[in-house]
Amino acid sequence: MEINTEVATVTTKTFTVKLTEAELTAALVDARPLQRELRRARNAQIAPEANWATAGYAGHTSRAKKAAPKKVAKRKVTGELVECPGCHDEFAPHGLGPHKRGCAPYQLKQAAESARASAA
């Protein structure tokens, strides 16, 4: 059996907390506020070492921001236009169907025609 030893230097930080009797009693009842303050103190101690932007890396480049989405130009209508039977606006043939679904004059005209057909 062979045993090897290694020498390592460990640095420790010691925190001293001074509490009044009222603070100690409050910490025994509910420890959360005391724990929060201890975390703040520890993070304030560690933060300068942990922040790579201020710990000697002054030459860092910022992250590239996402590019804004490209604006798409409206499609130019080539060819013939079709007139809406309700409002008489002109549309490309592929756009007339979606327009008819929301066109109030066209919907009224369709309702009147269906009523005439059912009455006859």
C-alpha positions in Angstrom: 0.0 0.0 0.0 1.3 3.4 -1.0 0.2 6.7 0.6 1.0 10.0 -1.0 0.6 13.3 0.7 -0.2 16.7 -0.9 0.4 20.1 0.5 -2.3 22.6 -0.3 -2.8 26.1 0.9 -6.4 27.0 1.8 -7.5 30.6 2.5 -10.5 31.2 4.6 -12.6 34.3 5.3 -14.0 34.8 8.7 -17.2 36.8 9.2 -18.0 38.2 12.6 -21.7 38.9 13.3 -22.6 41.1 16.2 -26.3 40.9 17.3 -28.2 42.6 20.0 -30.3 40.5 22.3 -33.5 41.7 20.5 -32.0 40.7 17.1 -30.9 37.3 18.4 -34.4 36.7 19.8 -35.9 37.7 16.4 -33.5 35.4 14.6 -34.4 32.5 16.8 -38.1 33.0 16.0 -37.7 33.6 12.3 -34.2 33.2 10.7 -35.1 34.4 7.2 -34.2 38.1 7.7 -30.9 37.2 9.3 -30.1 34.8 6.5 -31.0 37.4 3.9 -28.5 39.9 5.5 -25.8 37.2 5.7 -26.3 36.4 2.0 -26.1 40.1 1.2 -22.8 40.5 3.2 -21.3 37.4 1.6 -22.3 38.5 -2.0 -20.9 41.9 -1.4 -17.6 40.3 -0.4 -17.6 37.9 -3.4 -19.0 40.1 -6.1 -15.9 42.0 -7.1 -14.0 38.8 -7.7 -16.9 37.1 -9.4 -17.7 39.9 -11.8 -15.6 39.2 -14.9 -16.4 42.5 -16.4 -14.6 44.4 -13.7 -12.0 41.8 -12.6 -9.3 42.7 -15.1 -11.1 41.8 -18.3 -11.5 45.3 -19.6 -11.2 44.4 -23.3 -14.3 42.2 -23.6 -16.7 42.8 -26.4 -20.4 43.1 -25.9 -22.7 40.4 -27.1 -24.2 40.9 -30.5 -27.9 41.9 -30.4 -30.4 40.0 -32.4 -31.2 41.6 -35.7 -34.6 43.2 -36.1 -36.9 41.2 -38.3 -36.9 42.3 -41.9 -39.8 44.3 -43.1 -41.7 42.6 -45.9 -42.9 44.9 -48.6 -46.5 44.5 -49.7 -46.9 42.2 -52.6 -47.4 44.1 -55.9 -50.5 43.0 -57.7 -49.8 41.9 -61.2 -52.5 41.0 -63.6 -56.2 41.6 -63.3 -58.2 42.9 -60.4 -61.5 41.5 -59.2 -64.3 43.8 -57.9 -66.1 42.9 -54.6 -69.8 42.6 -55.3 -70.7 44.3 -52.0 -68.4 47.3 -51.5 -67.1 47.5 -55.1 -63.4 47.7 -54.0 -60.9 46.1 -56.3 -58.7 43.2 -55.1 -56.4 40.6 -56.4 -58.2 37.3 -57.1 -56.5 35.6 -54.2 -57.5 38.3 -51.7 -61.2 38.5 -52.6 -62.2 35.4 -50.6 -60.7 36.6 -47.2 -62.2 40.1 -47.9 -65.7 38.7 -48.4 -65.7 37.1 -45.0 -65.3 40.6 -43.3 -67.1 42.8 -45.9 -70.4 43.9 -44.3 -72.1 45.0 -47.6 -71.3 41.7 -49.2 -72.7 39.8 -46.1 -75.9 41.8 -46.2 -76.3 41.2 -49.9 -75.8 37.4 -49.4 -78.3 37.4 -46.6 -80.9 39.2 -48.7 -80.4 36.8 -51.6 -80.7 33.7 -49.4 -83.9 35.2 -47.9 -85.4 35.8 -51.4 -84.5 32.3 -52.5 -86.1 30.7 -49.4 -89.3 32.9 -49.8 -89.8 31.9 -53.4 
